[in-house]
Protein backbone atom coordinates (compact mmCIF):
# COMPACT_ATOMS: atom_id res chain seq x y z
CA UNK A 1 0.00 0.00 0.00
CA UNK A 2 1.27 3.43 -0.97
CA UNK A 3 1.75 5.85 1.96
CA UNK A 4 0.11 9.26 1.70
CA UNK A 5 2.72 12.07 1.57
CA UNK A 6 3.07 14.37 4.61
CA UNK A 7 4.99 17.57 5.43
CA UNK A 8 8.76 17.20 4.93
CA UNK A 9 8.53 13.78 3.26
CA UNK A 10 10.96 13.16 0.43
CA UNK A 11 8.94 12.20 -2.65
CA UNK A 12 9.68 11.00 -6.16
CA UNK A 13 7.76 12.15 -9.22
CA UNK A 14 6.18 9.17 -11.02
CA UNK A 15 5.64 10.76 -14.47
CA UNK A 16 6.98 13.61 -16.59
CA UNK A 17 4.96 16.75 -15.76
CA UNK A 18 3.98 19.70 -18.00
CA UNK A 19 5.86 22.09 -15.64
CA UNK A 20 9.16 20.48 -16.75
CA UNK A 21 9.76 18.20 -13.77
CA UNK A 22 10.75 14.75 -15.02
CA UNK A 23 9.89 11.29 -13.78
CA UNK A 24 12.28 10.21 -11.02
CA UNK A 25 12.98 13.73 -9.74
CA UNK A 26 13.07 13.89 -5.94
CA UNK A 27 11.89 16.76 -3.81
CA UNK A 28 10.56 17.61 -0.36
CA UNK A 29 6.93 18.28 0.57
CA UNK A 30 6.70 21.81 2.01
CA UNK A 31 2.91 22.31 2.00
CA UNK A 32 -0.05 19.93 2.04
CA UNK A 33 -3.55 20.60 0.70
CA UNK A 34 -6.28 18.10 -0.14
CA UNK A 35 -5.02 16.11 -3.15
CA UNK A 36 -2.19 18.54 -3.95
CA UNK A 37 1.26 19.22 -2.55
CA UNK A 38 3.86 21.94 -2.86
CA UNK A 39 7.16 20.23 -3.54
CA UNK A 40 10.56 21.95 -3.34
CA UNK A 41 13.30 20.73 -5.67
CA UNK A 42 16.99 21.50 -5.00
CA UNK A 43 20.10 21.54 -7.16
CA UNK A 44 23.19 19.49 -6.13
CA UNK A 45 24.51 22.47 -4.11
CA UNK A 46 21.31 22.68 -2.06
CA UNK A 47 19.86 25.78 -3.74
CA UNK A 48 16.16 25.84 -4.55
CA UNK A 49 15.33 25.16 -8.20
CA UNK A 50 11.67 25.85 -7.63
CA UNK A 51 8.45 25.12 -5.80
CA UNK A 52 5.83 23.21 -7.77
CA UNK A 53 2.21 22.26 -7.11
CA UNK A 54 1.92 18.53 -7.84
CA UNK A 55 -1.11 16.29 -7.45
CA UNK A 56 -0.94 13.25 -5.19
CA UNK A 57 -1.34 10.85 -8.12
CA UNK A 58 2.11 11.87 -9.46
CA UNK A 59 4.03 11.45 -6.19
CA UNK A 60 5.42 8.50 -4.28
CA UNK A 61 7.00 8.72 -0.82
CA UNK A 62 10.66 7.68 -0.80
CA UNK A 63 11.34 5.31 2.07
CA UNK A 64 14.51 6.50 3.80
CA UNK A 65 17.43 4.12 4.17
CA UNK A 66 17.83 3.13 7.80
CA UNK A 67 21.37 2.32 8.80
CA UNK A 68 22.05 0.09 11.78
CA UNK A 69 25.54 1.54 12.11
CA UNK A 70 26.20 3.68 15.16
CA UNK A 71 26.88 7.27 14.10
CA UNK A 72 28.00 8.62 17.48
CA UNK A 73 29.85 7.18 20.41
CA UNK A 74 29.17 7.89 24.06
CA UNK A 75 32.30 8.74 25.99
Short mmCIF file of the C-alpha atoms (twelve columns), coordinates in Angstrom:
data_MODEL
# 
_entry.id   MODEL 
# 
loop_
_atom_site.group_PDB 
_atom_site.id 
_atom_site.type_symbol 
_atom_site.label_atom_id 
_atom_site.label_alt_id 
_atom_site.label_comp_id 
_atom_site.label_asym_id 
_atom_site.label_seq_id 
_atom_site.Cartn_x 
_atom_site.Cartn_y 
_atom_site.Cartn_z 
_atom_site.pdbx_PDB_model_num 
ATOM 1  C CA . UNK A 1  0.000  0.000  0.000   1 
ATOM 2  C CA . UNK A 2  1.269  3.428  -0.967  1 
ATOM 3  C CA . UNK A 3  1.745  5.846  1.963   1 
ATOM 4  C CA . UNK A 4  0.105  9.263  1.699   1 
ATOM 5  C CA . UNK A 5  2.718  12.072 1.575   1 
ATOM 6  C CA . UNK A 6  3.073  14.371 4.612   1 
ATOM 7  C CA . UNK A 7  4.990  17.569 5.433   1 
ATOM 8  C CA . UNK A 8  8.761  17.202 4.926   1 
ATOM 9  C CA . UNK A 9  8.525  13.781 3.264   1 
ATOM 10 C CA . UNK A 10 10.958 13.159 0.430   1 
ATOM 11 C CA . UNK A 11 8.941  12.196 -2.647  1 
ATOM 12 C CA . UNK A 12 9.675  10.998 -6.155  1 
ATOM 13 C CA . UNK A 13 7.762  12.148 -9.224  1 
ATOM 14 C CA . UNK A 14 6.182  9.165  -11.018 1 
ATOM 15 C CA . UNK A 15 5.643  10.756 -14.469 1 
ATOM 16 C CA . UNK A 16 6.977  13.611 -16.591 1 
ATOM 17 C CA . UNK A 17 4.965  16.747 -15.763 1 
ATOM 18 C CA . UNK A 18 3.976  19.705 -17.997 1 
ATOM 19 C CA . UNK A 19 5.858  22.090 -15.640 1 
ATOM 20 C CA . UNK A 20 9.158  20.479 -16.746 1 
ATOM 21 C CA . UNK A 21 9.763  18.202 -13.767 1 
ATOM 22 C CA . UNK A 22 10.747 14.749 -15.018 1 
ATOM 23 C CA . UNK A 23 9.892  11.290 -13.777 1 
ATOM 24 C CA . UNK A 24 12.281 10.211 -11.022 1 
ATOM 25 C CA . UNK A 25 12.984 13.734 -9.738  1 
ATOM 26 C CA . UNK A 26 13.069 13.886 -5.942  1 
ATOM 27 C CA . UNK A 27 11.890 16.756 -3.807  1 
ATOM 28 C CA . UNK A 28 10.564 17.614 -0.360  1 
ATOM 29 C CA . UNK A 29 6.927  18.281 0.568   1 
ATOM 30 C CA . UNK A 30 6.703  21.812 2.012   1 
ATOM 31 C CA . UNK A 31 2.909  22.311 2.003   1 
ATOM 32 C CA . UNK A 32 -0.048 19.931 2.036   1 
ATOM 33 C CA . UNK A 33 -3.553 20.603 0.698   1 
ATOM 34 C CA . UNK A 34 -6.277 18.096 -0.141  1 
ATOM 35 C CA . UNK A 35 -5.022 16.106 -3.145  1 
ATOM 36 C CA . UNK A 36 -2.192 18.537 -3.950  1 
ATOM 37 C CA . UNK A 37 1.259  19.216 -2.554  1 
ATOM 38 C CA . UNK A 38 3.857  21.941 -2.862  1 
ATOM 39 C CA . UNK A 39 7.163  20.231 -3.539  1 
ATOM 40 C CA . UNK A 40 10.565 21.948 -3.339  1 
ATOM 41 C CA . UNK A 41 13.303 20.729 -5.668  1 
ATOM 42 C CA . UNK A 42 16.986 21.501 -5.002  1 
ATOM 43 C CA . UNK A 43 20.101 21.538 -7.162  1 
ATOM 44 C CA . UNK A 44 23.187 19.490 -6.132  1 
ATOM 45 C CA . UNK A 45 24.512 22.465 -4.113  1 
ATOM 46 C CA . UNK A 46 21.311 22.677 -2.060  1 
ATOM 47 C CA . UNK A 47 19.862 25.782 -3.738  1 
ATOM 48 C CA . UNK A 48 16.158 25.836 -4.550  1 
ATOM 49 C CA . UNK A 49 15.334 25.157 -8.204  1 
ATOM 50 C CA . UNK A 50 11.665 25.851 -7.625  1 
ATOM 51 C CA . UNK A 51 8.448  25.120 -5.800  1 
ATOM 52 C CA . UNK A 52 5.831  23.208 -7.774  1 
ATOM 53 C CA . UNK A 53 2.210  22.261 -7.106  1 
ATOM 54 C CA . UNK A 54 1.915  18.534 -7.841  1 
ATOM 55 C CA . UNK A 55 -1.113 16.288 -7.445  1 
ATOM 56 C CA . UNK A 56 -0.936 13.251 -5.193  1 
ATOM 57 C CA . UNK A 57 -1.340 10.850 -8.123  1 
ATOM 58 C CA . UNK A 58 2.112  11.869 -9.464  1 
ATOM 59 C CA . UNK A 59 4.032  11.449 -6.192  1 
ATOM 60 C CA . UNK A 60 5.417  8.504  -4.285  1 
ATOM 61 C CA . UNK A 61 6.999  8.719  -0.824  1 
ATOM 62 C CA . UNK A 62 10.658 7.679  -0.803  1 
ATOM 63 C CA . UNK A 63 11.336 5.313  2.073   1 
ATOM 64 C CA . UNK A 64 14.512 6.497  3.797   1 
ATOM 65 C CA . UNK A 65 17.431 4.124  4.171   1 
ATOM 66 C CA . UNK A 66 17.827 3.133  7.800   1 
ATOM 67 C CA . UNK A 67 21.366 2.318  8.799   1 
ATOM 68 C CA . UNK A 68 22.053 0.094  11.777  1 
ATOM 69 C CA . UNK A 69 25.539 1.544  12.106  1 
ATOM 70 C CA . UNK A 70 26.203 3.678  15.164  1 
ATOM 71 C CA . UNK A 71 26.877 7.274  14.104  1 
ATOM 72 C CA . UNK A 72 28.003 8.621  17.477  1 
ATOM 73 C CA . UNK A 73 29.851 7.180  20.413  1 
ATOM 74 C CA . UNK A 74 29.173 7.893  24.058  1 
ATOM 75 C CA . UNK A 75 32.304 8.738  25.990  1 
# 
